[in-house]
């Protein structure tokens, strides 16, 4: 594998984690040995694609996200993504086709809250259909939509699925809130 593909794999693993991670975690996710991973990380840090927010933890920077082809999110876009939408554009939770749960989310923050209370059957219904990905993309957040795609492809189920959806969206809301305000 070429060096640029390995660097891309490392950045992708860091982006997918959604939070600062250790060298060991990066090595495991990329299936590289720790010494090779460290060598690539040093180059990525020097190029400003990776930061070191605390000792032994590494995080992808906005420049690193750009290298992966992810769009830059500015204050205005972050604010728009977090803003409430009309009832027509809200996310409506279903258990199955034509079986509405009675719950809807009119913002990303509301979605985070509802994910904790909606019946697991609804989450397991929506994830394989790409419903979360599409709604989040309609809000303007391509990056979070891609993270939802990764969760779908991981084929998680049960409370583990709920936890991962919750943590991923909550983390993104916190990130966007820092940009928006």
C-alpha positions as CSV (number, residue, x, y, z in Angstrom):
1,X,0.0,0.0,0.0
2,X,1.3,3.5,-0.9
3,X,2.3,6.0,1.8
4,X,-0.5,8.3,0.8
5,X,-3.1,5.5,1.1
6,X,-1.8,4.7,4.6
7,X,-1.9,8.3,5.6
8,X,-5.5,8.4,4.3
9,X,-6.4,5.3,6.2
10,X,-4.9,6.8,9.4
11,X,-6.9,10.0,8.9
12,X,-10.0,8.1,8.2
13,X,-9.7,6.0,11.4
14,X,-9.2,9.2,13.4
15,X,-12.1,10.9,11.8
16,X,-14.4,7.9,12.3
17,X,-13.5,7.8,16.0
18,X,-14.9,11.3,16.4
19,X,-12.7,12.1,19.3
20,X,-9.0,12.1,20.2
21,X,-7.6,8.5,20.2
22,X,-4.4,6.8,21.2
23,X,-1.6,5.5,19.0
24,X,-2.6,1.9,19.9
25,X,-6.2,2.5,18.9
26,X,-5.1,4.0,15.6
27,X,-2.8,1.1,14.9
28,X,-5.6,-1.4,15.7
29,X,-8.1,0.4,13.4
30,X,-5.6,0.6,10.6
31,X,-4.1,-2.8,11.1
32,X,-0.6,-1.3,11.2
33,X,2.1,-1.9,13.8
34,X,2.6,0.9,16.4
35,X,6.0,2.0,15.2
36,X,4.9,2.4,11.5
37,X,1.8,4.2,12.7
38,X,3.9,6.6,14.9
39,X,6.1,7.4,11.9
40,X,3.1,8.3,9.8
41,X,1.5,10.2,12.7
42,X,4.6,12.4,13.1
43,X,4.4,13.3,9.4
44,X,0.7,14.1,9.7
45,X,1.4,16.3,12.7
46,X,4.1,18.1,10.9
47,X,1.7,18.7,8.0
48,X,-0.9,20.0,10.5
49,X,-3.4,17.2,9.5
50,X,-3.3,15.9,13.1
51,X,-3.0,17.6,16.5
52,X,-2.1,16.4,19.9
53,X,-4.8,17.8,22.2
54,X,-3.3,15.9,25.2
55,X,-0.4,13.6,25.9
56,X,-0.7,10.3,24.0
57,X,-3.9,11.3,22.2
58,X,-4.2,12.3,18.6
59,X,-7.0,14.1,16.8
60,X,-7.7,15.0,13.1
61,X,-7.7,18.7,12.3
62,X,-9.9,20.6,9.9
63,X,-7.0,20.5,7.4
64,X,-7.0,16.7,7.9
65,X,-10.7,16.6,7.3
66,X,-10.2,18.6,4.1
67,X,-7.6,16.1,3.0
68,X,-10.3,13.4,3.3
69,X,-12.6,15.5,1.2
70,X,-15.0,16.6,4.0
71,X,-16.5,20.1,3.6
72,X,-15.4,22.9,6.0
73,X,-18.1,23.9,8.4
74,X,-18.2,27.6,9.3
75,X,-20.1,29.4,12.0
76,X,-23.1,30.0,9.7
77,X,-23.4,26.4,8.5
78,X,-23.0,25.1,12.1
79,X,-25.8,27.4,13.2
80,X,-28.0,26.3,10.3
81,X,-27.4,22.6,11.0
82,X,-28.3,23.0,14.7
83,X,-31.4,25.2,14.0
84,X,-34.9,23.7,14.5
85,X,-36.8,22.8,11.4
86,X,-40.5,22.8,10.6
87,X,-42.7,19.8,11.5
88,X,-42.7,18.8,7.9
89,X,-38.9,18.6,7.8
90,X,-38.6,17.0,11.3
91,X,-37.5,13.4,11.7
92,X,-40.5,11.2,12.4
93,X,-39.7,7.9,14.1
94,X,-41.5,4.8,12.9
95,X,-41.4,1.2,14.1
96,X,-42.1,-0.1,10.6
97,X,-43.8,1.1,7.4
98,X,-47.0,2.9,8.4
99,X,-46.4,2.4,12.1
100,X,-45.6,5.9,13.5
101,X,-44.2,6.0,17.0
102,X,-45.7,9.4,17.8
103,X,-42.2,10.9,18.3
104,X,-40.4,13.4,16.1
105,X,-37.3,15.4,16.3
106,X,-37.2,19.0,15.0
107,X,-33.4,19.6,15.5
108,X,-30.2,17.6,15.9
109,X,-30.3,18.3,19.6
110,X,-33.9,17.1,19.8
111,X,-32.8,14.0,17.9
112,X,-30.1,13.2,20.5
113,X,-32.7,13.4,23.2
114,X,-35.3,11.3,21.3
115,X,-32.7,8.6,20.5
116,X,-32.5,7.9,24.2
117,X,-36.3,7.4,24.6
118,X,-37.5,6.0,21.3
119,X,-38.2,2.2,21.2
120,X,-35.1,0.3,20.0
121,X,-37.3,-1.2,17.3
122,X,-37.5,2.2,15.7
123,X,-33.8,2.7,15.6
124,X,-33.3,-0.7,14.1
125,X,-35.9,0.1,11.5
126,X,-34.4,3.4,10.4
127,X,-30.6,2.6,10.3
128,X,-30.6,0.0,7.5
129,X,-33.0,2.2,5.4
130,X,-30.4,5.1,5.6
131,X,-33.2,7.3,7.1
132,X,-30.9,8.9,9.7
133,X,-28.2,9.6,7.1
134,X,-30.6,11.2,4.7
135,X,-32.3,13.4,7.3
136,X,-29.0,14.6,8.7
137,X,-27.8,15.3,5.2
138,X,-31.0,17.3,4.5
139,X,-30.0,19.5,7.5
140,X,-26.7,20.3,5.7
141,X,-24.3,18.0,7.7
142,X,-22.5,15.8,5.2
143,X,-19.9,14.8,7.7
144,X,-22.3,13.5,10.3
145,X,-24.3,11.8,7.5
146,X,-21.1,9.9,6.6
147,X,-20.6,8.9,10.2
148,X,-24.1,7.5,10.2
149,X,-23.2,5.6,7.1
150,X,-20.3,4.0,8.9
151,X,-22.5,3.0,11.8
152,X,-25.0,1.4,9.3
153,X,-22.2,-0.5,7.6
154,X,-20.9,-1.8,11.0
155,X,-24.3,-3.6,11.3
156,X,-24.7,-2.9,15.0
157,X,-27.8,-3.9,16.8
158,X,-29.6,-3.6,20.1
159,X,-28.5,-1.2,22.8
160,X,-25.0,-1.0,21.2
161,X,-26.6,0.6,18.1
162,X,-28.6,3.1,20.2
163,X,-25.4,4.0,22.2
164,X,-23.3,4.5,19.1
165,X,-26.0,6.6,17.3
166,X,-26.4,8.7,20.5
167,X,-22.7,9.2,21.2
168,X,-21.9,10.1,17.5
169,X,-24.7,12.6,17.2
170,X,-24.2,14.1,20.6
171,X,-20.5,14.5,20.0
172,X,-21.2,16.2,16.6
173,X,-23.8,18.6,18.3
174,X,-21.1,19.6,20.8
175,X,-18.6,20.2,18.0
176,X,-21.1,22.3,16.0
177,X,-22.2,24.3,19.1
178,X,-18.6,25.4,19.6
179,X,-18.4,26.6,16.1
180,X,-21.9,28.2,16.1
181,X,-21.6,30.3,19.2
